Amino acid sequence: MYFPIRCFTCGAVIADKYEEYAKRVKEGKNPAKVLEEMDIERYCCRRMFLSHVEVMDKIVKYRKS
Ligand SMILES: [Zn+2]
């Protein structure tokens, strides 16, 4: 799945923040700290980030060429 454009619950736009979030977490930072630094405070939005699994990189290997 792609990362959703908006939070399912409150409708806040979150897609524009995902790249920065993923980058910082990849650098080994604590996801909770990263979300705090990025002012994502509502727990409905936070779960969108924390529960997201990036499967597209795996799926794309099996595409028809
Ligand atoms: Zn939300």
N, CA, C, O and the ligand as a Tripos MOL2 file, in Angstrom:
@<TRIPOS>MOLECULE
protein
  261   259    66     0     0
PROTEIN
NO_CHARGES

@<TRIPOS>ATOM
      1 N           0.8310   -1.2080    0.0000 N.3       1 MET1
      2 CA          0.0000    0.0000    0.0000 C.3       1 MET1
      3 C           0.8630    1.2540    0.0000 C.2       1 MET1
      4 O           1.9490    1.2920    0.5780 O.2       1 MET1
      5 N           0.3510    2.2610   -0.6560 N.am      2 TYR2
      6 CA          0.9850    3.5650   -0.5390 C.3       2 TYR2
      7 C           0.6250    4.1740    0.8110 C.2       2 TYR2
      8 O          -0.3760    3.8060    1.4250 O.2       2 TYR2
      9 N           1.4480    5.1010    1.2580 N.am      3 PHE3
     10 CA          1.1010    5.8170    2.4820 C.3       3 PHE3
     11 C          -0.1070    6.7120    2.1920 C.2       3 PHE3
     12 O          -0.1100    7.4050    1.1740 O.2       3 PHE3
     13 N          -1.1330    6.7200    3.0520 N.am      4 PRO4
     14 CA         -2.3490    7.4980    2.7690 C.3       4 PRO4
     15 C          -2.0870    9.0090    2.7370 C.2       4 PRO4
     16 O          -1.2180    9.5220    3.4420 O.2       4 PRO4
     17 N          -2.8460    9.6880    1.9170 N.am      5 ILE5
     18 CA         -2.6990   11.1360    1.7880 C.3       5 ILE5
     19 C          -3.1400   11.8330    3.0690 C.2       5 ILE5
     20 O          -2.4850   12.7560    3.5530 O.2       5 ILE5
     21 N          -4.2780   11.3640    3.6110 N.am      6 ARG6
     22 CA         -4.8280   11.9970    4.8210 C.3       6 ARG6
     23 C          -5.0060   10.9650    5.9340 C.2       6 ARG6
     24 O          -5.1230    9.7650    5.6890 O.2       6 ARG6
     25 N          -5.0230   11.4740    7.1580 N.am      7 CYS7
     26 CA         -5.3280   10.6360    8.3120 C.3       7 CYS7
     27 C          -6.7690   10.1450    8.1730 C.2       7 CYS7
     28 O          -7.6700   10.9360    7.8950 O.2       7 CYS7
     29 N          -6.9900    8.8340    8.3650 N.am      8 PHE8
     30 CA         -8.3270    8.2650    8.1880 C.3       8 PHE8
     31 C          -9.3330    8.8590    9.1660 C.2       8 PHE8
     32 O         -10.5180    8.9570    8.8480 O.2       8 PHE8
     33 N          -8.8850    9.2500   10.3260 N.am      9 THR9
     34 CA         -9.8020    9.7060   11.3650 C.3       9 THR9
     35 C         -10.0840   11.2020   11.2980 C.2       9 THR9
     36 O         -11.2440   11.6090   11.2310 O.2       9 THR9
     37 N          -9.0320   12.0290   11.3140 N.am     10 CYS10
     38 CA         -9.2700   13.4710   11.4110 C.3      10 CYS10
     39 C          -9.1300   14.1930   10.0730 C.2      10 CYS10
     40 O          -9.5010   15.3620    9.9680 O.2      10 CYS10
     41 N          -8.6010   13.5210    9.0500 N.am     11 GLY11
     42 CA         -8.5190   14.1300    7.7320 C.3      11 GLY11
     43 C          -7.3440   15.0590    7.5140 C.2      11 GLY11
     44 O          -7.2440   15.6920    6.4630 O.2      11 GLY11
     45 N          -6.4490   15.1540    8.4920 N.am     12 ALA12
     46 CA         -5.2650   16.0100    8.3160 C.3      12 ALA12
     47 C          -4.3800   15.4410    7.2120 C.2      12 ALA12
     48 O          -4.2320   14.2250    7.0890 O.2      12 ALA12
     49 N          -3.7950   16.3270    6.4140 N.am     13 VAL13
     50 CA         -2.8910   15.8790    5.3430 C.3      13 VAL13
     51 C          -1.5820   15.3980    5.9840 C.2      13 VAL13
     52 O          -0.9360   16.1420    6.7210 O.2      13 VAL13
     53 N          -1.2000   14.1530    5.6990 N.am     14 ILE14
     54 CA          0.0000   13.5900    6.3210 C.3      14 ILE14
     55 C           1.0200   13.0930    5.3000 C.2      14 ILE14
     56 O           2.1840   12.8750    5.6350 O.2      14 ILE14
     57 N           0.5820   12.9160    4.0570 N.am     15 ALA15
     58 CA          1.4500   12.3150    3.0460 C.3      15 ALA15
     59 C           2.7260   13.1300    2.8260 C.2      15 ALA15
     60 O           3.7880   12.5720    2.5500 O.2      15 ALA15
     61 N           2.6110   14.4530    2.9510 N.am     16 ASP16
     62 CA          3.7710   15.3160    2.7060 C.3      16 ASP16
     63 C           4.8140   15.1890    3.8140 C.2      16 ASP16
     64 O           5.9380   15.6680    3.6630 O.2      16 ASP16
     65 N           4.4540   14.5550    4.9140 N.am     17 LYS17
     66 CA          5.3920   14.4300    6.0330 C.3      17 LYS17
     67 C           6.0420   13.0590    6.0940 C.2      17 LYS17
     68 O           6.9800   12.8430    6.8620 O.2      17 LYS17
     69 N           5.5420   12.1300    5.2840 N.am     18 TYR18
     70 CA          6.0190   10.7510    5.4190 C.3      18 TYR18
     71 C           7.4880   10.5780    5.0110 C.2      18 TYR18
     72 O           8.2370    9.8500    5.6630 O.2      18 TYR18
     73 N           7.8820   11.2370    3.9520 N.am     19 GLU19
     74 CA          9.2510   11.0650    3.4540 C.3      19 GLU19
     75 C          10.2790   11.4710    4.5120 C.2      19 GLU19
     76 O          11.2550   10.7620    4.7560 O.2      19 GLU19
     77 N          10.0360   12.6230    5.1300 N.am     20 GLU20
     78 CA         10.9290   13.1240    6.1780 C.3      20 GLU20
     79 C          10.9210   12.1780    7.3890 C.2      20 GLU20
     80 O          11.9710   11.8860    7.9620 O.2      20 GLU20
     81 N           9.7420   11.7090    7.7650 N.am     21 TYR21
     82 CA          9.6110   10.7620    8.8730 C.3      21 TYR21
     83 C          10.4220    9.4960    8.5930 C.2      21 TYR21
     84 O          11.2170    9.0600    9.4260 O.2      21 TYR21
     85 N          10.2090    8.9090    7.4060 N.am     22 ALA22
     86 CA         10.8800    7.6510    7.0540 C.3      22 ALA22
     87 C          12.3940    7.8330    7.0350 C.2      22 ALA22
     88 O          13.1410    6.9440    7.4460 O.2      22 ALA22
     89 N          12.8400    8.9960    6.5540 N.am     23 LYS23
     90 CA         14.2750    9.2890    6.4870 C.3      23 LYS23
     91 C          14.8860    9.3060    7.8890 C.2      23 LYS23
     92 O          15.9280    8.6990    8.1370 O.2      23 LYS23
     93 N          14.2170   10.0120    8.7930 N.am     24 ARG24
     94 CA         14.7510   10.1410   10.1520 C.3      24 ARG24
     95 C          14.7410    8.8140   10.8960 C.2      24 ARG24
     96 O          15.6650    8.5150   11.6520 O.2      24 ARG24
     97 N          13.6830    8.0070   10.6800 N.am     25 VAL25
     98 CA         13.6100    6.7050   11.3510 C.3      25 VAL25
     99 C          14.7010    5.7840   10.8120 C.2      25 VAL25
    100 O          15.2970    5.0120   11.5630 O.2      25 VAL25
    101 N          14.9570    5.8670    9.5200 N.am     26 LYS26
    102 CA         16.0200    5.0660    8.8980 C.3      26 LYS26
    103 C          17.3840    5.4070    9.4940 C.2      26 LYS26
    104 O          18.2640    4.5510    9.5830 O.2      26 LYS26
    105 N          17.5470    6.6560    9.8970 N.am     27 GLU27
    106 CA         18.8000    7.0810   10.5290 C.3      27 GLU27
    107 C          18.9340    6.5480   11.9470 C.2      27 GLU27
    108 O          19.9550    6.7630   12.5990 O.2      27 GLU27
    109 N          17.9100    5.8540   12.4250 N.am     28 GLY28
    110 CA         17.9820    5.2120   13.7210 C.3      28 GLY28
    111 C          17.3270    5.9920   14.8520 C.2      28 GLY28
    112 O          17.4840    5.6440   16.0220 O.2      28 GLY28
    113 N          16.5840    7.0570   14.5040 N.am     29 LYS29
    114 CA         15.9120    7.8380   15.5470 C.3      29 LYS29
    115 C          14.6570    7.1230   16.0420 C.2      29 LYS29
    116 O          14.0620    6.3240   15.3180 O.2      29 LYS29
    117 N          14.2700    7.4110   17.2550 N.am     30 ASN30
    118 CA         13.0610    6.8620   17.8550 C.3      30 ASN30
    119 C          11.8270    7.4460   17.1490 C.2      30 ASN30
    120 O          11.6610    8.6650   17.1260 O.2      30 ASN30
    121 N          10.9530    6.5920   16.5680 N.am     31 PRO31
    122 CA          9.7810    7.1060   15.8440 C.3      31 PRO31
    123 C           8.9160    8.0570   16.6710 C.2      31 PRO31
    124 O           8.3930    9.0350   16.1360 O.2      31 PRO31
    125 N           8.7590    7.7850   17.9610 N.am     32 ALA32
    126 CA          7.9500    8.6600   18.8110 C.3      32 ALA32
    127 C           8.5640   10.0600   18.8830 C.2      32 ALA32
    128 O           7.8500   11.0610   18.8170 O.2      32 ALA32
    129 N           9.8940   10.1230   19.0170 N.am     33 LYS33
    130 CA         10.5990   11.4040   19.0660 C.3      33 LYS33
    131 C          10.4560   12.1440   17.7490 C.2      33 LYS33
    132 O          10.2310   13.3540   17.7260 O.2      33 LYS33
    133 N          10.5880   11.4050   16.6430 N.am     34 VAL34
    134 CA         10.4840   12.0250   15.3160 C.3      34 VAL34
    135 C           9.1140   12.6710   15.1390 C.2      34 VAL34
    136 O           9.0160   13.8010   14.6600 O.2      34 VAL34
    137 N           8.0560   11.9560   15.5240 N.am     35 LEU35
    138 CA          6.7030   12.5000   15.3830 C.3      35 LEU35
    139 C           6.5220   13.7450   16.2450 C.2      35 LEU35
    140 O           5.8540   14.6950   15.8380 O.2      35 LEU35
    141 N           7.1190   13.7370   17.4380 N.am     36 GLU36
    142 CA          7.0480   14.9120   18.2960 C.3      36 GLU36
    143 C           7.7600   16.1020   17.6600 C.2      36 GLU36
    144 O           7.2360   17.2150   17.6360 O.2      36 GLU36
    145 N           8.9500   15.8510   17.1500 N.am     37 GLU37
    146 CA          9.7240   16.9190   16.5010 C.3      37 GLU37
    147 C           8.9730   17.5160   15.3120 C.2      37 GLU37
    148 O           9.0920   18.7060   15.0210 O.2      37 GLU37
    149 N           8.1890   16.6580   14.6200 N.am     38 MET38
    150 CA          7.4850   17.1160   13.4300 C.3      38 MET38
    151 C           6.0890   17.6410   13.7540 C.2      38 MET38
    152 O           5.2930   17.8960   12.8500 O.2      38 MET38
    153 N           5.7920   17.8040   15.0480 N.am     39 ASP39
    154 CA          4.5040   18.3440   15.5050 C.3      39 ASP39
    155 C           3.3160   17.5100   15.0660 C.2      39 ASP39
    156 O           2.2540   18.0500   14.7570 O.2      39 ASP39
    157 N           3.4890   16.1960   15.0380 N.am     40 ILE40
    158 CA          2.3630   15.3100   14.7830 C.3      40 ILE40
    159 C           1.9600   14.7480   16.1420 C.2      40 ILE40
    160 O           2.5610   13.7960   16.6400 O.2      40 ILE40
    161 N           0.9400   15.3490   16.7270 N.am     41 GLU41
    162 CA          0.6400   15.0740   18.1300 C.3      41 GLU41
    163 C          -0.6000   14.2220   18.3490 C.2      41 GLU41
    164 O          -0.6760   13.4670   19.3180 O.2      41 GLU41
    165 N          -1.5730   14.3420   17.4490 N.am     42 ARG42
    166 CA         -2.8060   13.5620   17.6530 C.3      42 ARG42
    167 C          -2.5280   12.0720   17.4640 C.2      42 ARG42
    168 O          -1.8150   11.6830   16.5390 O.2      42 ARG42
    169 N          -3.0890   11.2420   18.3370 N.am     43 TYR43
    170 CA         -2.7730    9.8160   18.2470 C.3      43 TYR43
    171 C          -3.3890    9.1520   17.0320 C.2      43 TYR43
    172 O          -2.9310    8.0920   16.6070 O.2      43 TYR43
    173 N          -4.4330    9.7690   16.4610 N.am     44 CYS44
    174 CA         -5.0000    9.1900   15.2350 C.3      44 CYS44
    175 C          -4.0200    9.3280   14.0760 C.2      44 CYS44
    176 O          -3.8980    8.4260   13.2480 O.2      44 CYS44
    177 N          -3.3130   10.4730   14.0200 N.am     45 CYS45
    178 CA         -2.3220   10.6930   12.9690 C.3      45 CYS45
    179 C          -1.0550    9.8730   13.2340 C.2      45 CYS45
    180 O          -0.4600    9.3190   12.3110 O.2      45 CYS45
    181 N          -0.6580    9.8050   14.4880 N.am     46 ARG46
    182 CA          0.5730    9.0900   14.8420 C.3      46 ARG46
    183 C           0.4900    7.6110   14.4650 C.2      46 ARG46
    184 O           1.4670    7.0180   14.0080 O.2      46 ARG46
    185 N          -0.7000    7.0240   14.6670 N.am     47 ARG47
    186 CA         -0.8130    5.5970   14.3270 C.3      47 ARG47
    187 C          -0.7100    5.3740   12.8130 C.2      47 ARG47
    188 O          -0.3270    4.2920   12.3680 O.2      47 ARG47
    189 N          -1.0530    6.3950   12.0280 N.am     48 MET48
    190 CA         -0.9150    6.2570   10.5770 C.3      48 MET48
    191 C           0.5510    6.0180   10.2100 C.2      48 MET48
    192 O           0.8640    5.2010    9.3430 O.2      48 MET48
    193 N           1.4340    6.7410   10.8840 N.am     49 PHE49
    194 CA          2.8720    6.5940   10.6170 C.3      49 PHE49
    195 C           3.4120    5.3010   11.2120 C.2      49 PHE49
    196 O           4.1040    4.5300   10.5470 O.2      49 PHE49
    197 N           3.0780    5.0820   12.4890 N.am     50 LEU50
    198 CA          3.6720    3.9520   13.2060 C.3      50 LEU50
    199 C           3.2230    2.6060   12.6530 C.2      50 LEU50
    200 O           3.9720    1.6310   12.7180 O.2      50 LEU50
    201 N           2.0070    2.5390   12.1100 N.am     51 SER51
    202 CA          1.4800    1.2580   11.6560 C.3      51 SER51
    203 C           1.7010    1.0240   10.1640 C.2      51 SER51
    204 O           1.3320   -0.0260    9.6390 O.2      51 SER51
    205 N           2.2980    1.9920    9.4830 N.am     52 HIS52
    206 CA          2.4810    1.8440    8.0420 C.3      52 HIS52
    207 C           3.6050    0.8610    7.7280 C.2      52 HIS52
    208 O           4.6960    0.9500    8.2930 O.2      52 HIS52
    209 N           3.3250   -0.0840    6.8150 N.am     53 VAL53
    210 CA          4.3500   -1.0330    6.3690 C.3      53 VAL53
    211 C           4.6050   -0.7890    4.8900 C.2      53 VAL53
    212 O           3.6810   -0.7940    4.0760 O.2      53 VAL53
    213 N           5.8630   -0.5760    4.5610 N.am     54 GLU54
    214 CA          6.2290   -0.2690    3.1760 C.3      54 GLU54
    215 C           6.4030   -1.5660    2.3930 C.2      54 GLU54
    216 O           7.4660   -2.1830    2.4430 O.2      54 GLU54
    217 N           5.3570   -1.9830    1.6630 N.am     55 VAL55
    218 CA          5.4450   -3.2410    0.9180 C.3      55 VAL55
    219 C           5.6970   -3.0160   -0.5700 C.2      55 VAL55
    220 O           5.9890   -3.9560   -1.3090 O.2      55 VAL55
    221 N           5.5800   -1.7510   -1.0040 N.am     56 MET56
    222 CA          5.6800   -1.4950   -2.4390 C.3      56 MET56
    223 C           7.0400   -1.9130   -3.0010 C.2      56 MET56
    224 O           7.1160   -2.4150   -4.1230 O.2      56 MET56
    225 N           8.1080   -1.7110   -2.2360 N.am     57 ASP57
    226 CA          9.4440   -2.0800   -2.7090 C.3      57 ASP57
    227 C           9.5540   -3.5850   -2.9360 C.2      57 ASP57
    228 O          10.2930   -4.0330   -3.8120 O.2      57 ASP57
    229 N           8.8170   -4.3620   -2.1460 N.am     58 LYS58
    230 CA          8.8480   -5.8210   -2.3130 C.3      58 LYS58
    231 C           7.9770   -6.2510   -3.4820 C.2      58 LYS58
    232 O           8.3630   -7.1160   -4.2690 O.2      58 LYS58
    233 N           6.7900   -5.6380   -3.5920 N.am     59 ILE59
    234 CA          5.8430   -6.0090   -4.6500 C.3      59 ILE59
    235 C           6.3980   -5.6920   -6.0370 C.2      59 ILE59
    236 O           6.1760   -6.4290   -6.9980 O.2      59 ILE59
    237 N           7.1170   -4.5890   -6.1150 N.am     60 VAL60
    238 CA          7.5530   -4.0930   -7.4140 C.3      60 VAL60
    239 C           8.4990   -5.0780   -8.1130 C.2      60 VAL60
    240 O           8.6590   -5.0270   -9.3320 O.2      60 VAL60
    241 N           9.1160   -5.9590   -7.3490 N.am     61 LYS61
    242 CA         10.0030   -6.9790   -7.9260 C.3      61 LYS61
    243 C           9.2430   -7.9740   -8.7930 C.2      61 LYS61
    244 O           9.8180   -8.5970   -9.6860 O.2      61 LYS61
    245 N           7.9280   -8.1230   -8.5210 N.am     62 TYR62
    246 CA          7.1440   -9.1390   -9.2120 C.3      62 TYR62
    247 C           6.2620   -8.5520  -10.3190 C.2      62 TYR62
    248 O           5.3740   -9.2310  -10.8340 O.2      62 TYR62
    249 N           6.5050   -7.3200  -10.6720 N.am     63 ARG63
    250 CA          5.6750   -6.6960  -11.7100 C.3      63 ARG63
    251 C           5.9880   -7.3210  -13.0710 C.2      63 ARG63
    252 O           7.0820   -7.8410  -13.2890 O.2      63 ARG63
    253 N           5.0240   -7.2640  -13.9710 N.am     64 LYS64
    254 CA          5.2560   -7.6940  -15.3380 C.3      64 LYS64
    255 C           6.0830   -6.6260  -16.0290 C.2      64 LYS64
    256 O           5.7830   -5.4380  -15.9180 O.2      64 LYS64
    257 N           7.1180   -7.0410  -16.7410 N.am     65 SER65
    258 CA          7.9530   -6.0270  -17.3750 C.3      65 SER65
    259 C           7.6000   -5.8550  -18.8490 C.2      65 SER65
    260 O           8.2080   -5.0370  -19.5390 O.2      65 SER65
    261 ZN         -5.4600   12.3460   12.6110 Zn       66 ZN66
@<TRIPOS>BOND
     1     1     2 1
     2     2     3 1
     3     3     4 2
     4     3     5 am
     5     5     6 1
     6     6     7 1
     7     7     8 2
     8     7     9 am
     9     9    10 1
    10    10    11 1
    11    11    12 2
    12    11    13 am
    13    13    14 1
    14    14    15 1
    15    15    16 2
    16    15    17 am
    17    17    18 1
    18    18    19 1
    19    19    20 2
    20    19    21 am
    21    21    22 1
    22    22    23 1
    23    23    24 2
    24    23    25 am
    25    25    26 1
    26    26    27 1
    27    27    28 2
    28    27    29 am
    29    29    30 1
    30    30    31 1
    31    31    32 2
    32    31    33 am
    33    33    34 1
    34    34    35 1
    35    35    36 2
    36    35    37 am
    37    37    38 1
    38    38    39 1
    39    39    40 2
    40    39    41 am
    41    41    42 1
    42    42    43 1
    43    43    44 2
    44    43    45 am
    45    45    46 1
    46    46    47 1
    47    47    48 2
    48    47    49 am
    49    49    50 1
    50    50    51 1
    51    51    52 2
    52    51    53 am
    53    53    54 1
    54    54    55 1
    55    55    56 2
    56    55    57 am
    57    57    58 1
    58    58    59 1
    59    59    60 2
    60    59    61 am
    61    61    62 1
    62    62    63 1
    63    63    64 2
    64    63    65 am
    65    65    66 1
    66    66    67 1
    67    67    68 2
    68    67    69 am
    69    69    70 1
    70    70    71 1
    71    71    72 2
    72    71    73 am
    73    73    74 1
    74    74    75 1
    75    75    76 2
    76    75    77 am
    77    77    78 1
    78    78    79 1
    79    79    80 2
    80    79    81 am
    81    81    82 1
    82    82    83 1
    83    83    84 2
    84    83    85 am
    85    85    86 1
    86    86    87 1
    87    87    88 2
    88    87    89 am
    89    89    90 1
    90    90    91 1
    91    91    92 2
    92    91    93 am
    93    93    94 1
    94    94    95 1
    95    95    96 2
    96    95    97 am
    97    97    98 1
    98    98    99 1
    99    99   100 2
   100    99   101 am
   101   101   102 1
   102   102   103 1
   103   103   104 2
   104   103   105 am
   105   105   106 1
   106   106   107 1
   107   107   108 2
   108   107   109 am
   109   109   110 1
   110   110   111 1
   111   111   112 2
   112   111   113 am
   113   113   114 1
   114   114   115 1
   115   115   116 2
   116   115   117 am
   117   117   118 1
   118   118   119 1
   119   119   120 2
   120   119   121 am
   121   121   122 1
   122   122   123 1
   123   123   124 2
   124   123   125 am
   125   125   126 1
   126   126   127 1
   127   127   128 2
   128   127   129 am
   129   129   130 1
   130   130   131 1
   131   131   132 2
   132   131   133 am
   133   133   134 1
   134   134   135 1
   135   135   136 2
   136   135   137 am
   137   137   138 1
   138   138   139 1
   139   139   140 2
   140   139   141 am
   141   141   142 1
   142   142   143 1
   143   143   144 2
   144   143   145 am
   145   145   146 1
   146   146   147 1
   147   147   148 2
   148   147   149 am
   149   149   150 1
   150   150   151 1
   151   151   152 2
   152   151   153 am
   153   153   154 1
   154   154   155 1
   155   155   156 2
   156   155   157 am
   157   157   158 1
   158   158   159 1
   159   159   160 2
   160   159   161 am
   161   161   162 1
   162   162   163 1
   163   163   164 2
   164   163   165 am
   165   165   166 1
   166   166   167 1
   167   167   168 2
   168   167   169 am
   169   169   170 1
   170   170   171 1
   171   171   172 2
   172   171   173 am
   173   173   174 1
   174   174   175 1
   175   175   176 2
   176   175   177 am
   177   177   178 1
   178   178   179 1
   179   179   180 2
   180   179   181 am
   181   181   182 1
   182   182   183 1
   183   183   184 2
   184   183   185 am
   185   185   186 1
   186   186   187 1
   187   187   188 2
   188   187   189 am
   189   189   190 1
   190   190   191 1
   191   191   192 2
   192   191   193 am
   193   193   194 1
   194   194   195 1
   195   195   196 2
   196   195   197 am
   197   197   198 1
   198   198   199 1
   199   199   200 2
   200   199   201 am
   201   201   202 1
   202   202   203 1
   203   203   204 2
   204   203   205 am
   205   205   206 1
   206   206   207 1
   207   207   208 2
   208   207   209 am
   209   209   210 1
   210   210   211 1
   211   211   212 2
   212   211   213 am
   213   213   214 1
   214   214   215 1
   215   215   216 2
   216   215   217 am
   217   217   218 1
   218   218   219 1
   219   219   220 2
   220   219   221 am
   221   221   222 1
   222   222   223 1
   223   223   224 2
   224   223   225 am
   225   225   226 1
   226   226   227 1
   227   227   228 2
   228   227   229 am
   229   229   230 1
   230   230   231 1
   231   231   232 2
   232   231   233 am
   233   233   234 1
   234   234   235 1
   235   235   236 2
   236   235   237 am
   237   237   238 1
   238   238   239 1
   239   239   240 2
   240   239   241 am
   241   241   242 1
   242   242   243 1
   243   243   244 2
   244   243   245 am
   245   245   246 1
   246   246   247 1
   247   247   248 2
   248   247   249 am
   249   249   250 1
   250   250   251 1
   251   251   252 2
   252   251   253 am
   253   253   254 1
   254   254   255 1
   255   255   256 2
   256   255   257 am
   257   257   258 1
   258   258   259 1
   259   259   260 2
@<TRIPOS>SUBSTRUCTURE
     1 MET1         2 RESIDUE 1 A MET
     2 TYR2         6 RESIDUE 1 A TYR
     3 PHE3        10 RESIDUE 1 A PHE
     4 PRO4        14 RESIDUE 1 A PRO
     5 ILE5        18 RESIDUE 1 A ILE
     6 ARG6        22 RESIDUE 1 A ARG
     7 CYS7        26 RESIDUE 1 A CYS
     8 PHE8        30 RESIDUE 1 A PHE
     9 THR9        34 RESIDUE 1 A THR
    10 CYS10       38 RESIDUE 1 A CYS
    11 GLY11       42 RESIDUE 1 A GLY
    12 ALA12       46 RESIDUE 1 A ALA
    13 VAL13       50 RESIDUE 1 A VAL
    14 ILE14       54 RESIDUE 1 A ILE
    15 ALA15       58 RESIDUE 1 A ALA
    16 ASP16       62 RESIDUE 1 A ASP
    17 LYS17       66 RESIDUE 1 A LYS
    18 TYR18       70 RESIDUE 1 A TYR
    19 GLU19       74 RESIDUE 1 A GLU
    20 GLU20       78 RESIDUE 1 A GLU
    21 TYR21       82 RESIDUE 1 A TYR
    22 ALA22       86 RESIDUE 1 A ALA
    23 LYS23       90 RESIDUE 1 A LYS
    24 ARG24       94 RESIDUE 1 A ARG
    25 VAL25       98 RESIDUE 1 A VAL
    26 LYS26      102 RESIDUE 1 A LYS
    27 GLU27      106 RESIDUE 1 A GLU
    28 GLY28      110 RESIDUE 1 A GLY
    29 LYS29      114 RESIDUE 1 A LYS
    30 ASN30      118 RESIDUE 1 A ASN
    31 PRO31      122 RESIDUE 1 A PRO
    32 ALA32      126 RESIDUE 1 A ALA
    33 LYS33      130 RESIDUE 1 A LYS
    34 VAL34      134 RESIDUE 1 A VAL
    35 LEU35      138 RESIDUE 1 A LEU
    36 GLU36      142 RESIDUE 1 A GLU
    37 GLU37      146 RESIDUE 1 A GLU
    38 MET38      150 RESIDUE 1 A MET
    39 ASP39      154 RESIDUE 1 A ASP
    40 ILE40      158 RESIDUE 1 A ILE
    41 GLU41      162 RESIDUE 1 A GLU
    42 ARG42      166 RESIDUE 1 A ARG
    43 TYR43      170 RESIDUE 1 A TYR
    44 CYS44      174 RESIDUE 1 A CYS
    45 CYS45      178 RESIDUE 1 A CYS
    46 ARG46      182 RESIDUE 1 A ARG
    47 ARG47      186 RESIDUE 1 A ARG
    48 MET48      190 RESIDUE 1 A MET
    49 PHE49      194 RESIDUE 1 A PHE
    50 LEU50      198 RESIDUE 1 A LEU
    51 SER51      202 RESIDUE 1 A SER
    52 HIS52      206 RESIDUE 1 A HIS
    53 VAL53      210 RESIDUE 1 A VAL
    54 GLU54      214 RESIDUE 1 A GLU
    55 VAL55      218 RESIDUE 1 A VAL
    56 MET56      222 RESIDUE 1 A MET
    57 ASP57      226 RESIDUE 1 A ASP
    58 LYS58      230 RESIDUE 1 A LYS
    59 ILE59      234 RESIDUE 1 A ILE
    60 VAL60      238 RESIDUE 1 A VAL
    61 LYS61      242 RESIDUE 1 A LYS
    62 TYR62      246 RESIDUE 1 A TYR
    63 ARG63      250 RESIDUE 1 A ARG
    64 LYS64      254 RESIDUE 1 A LYS
    65 SER65      258 RESIDUE 1 A SER
    66 ZN66       261 GROUP 0 **** ****
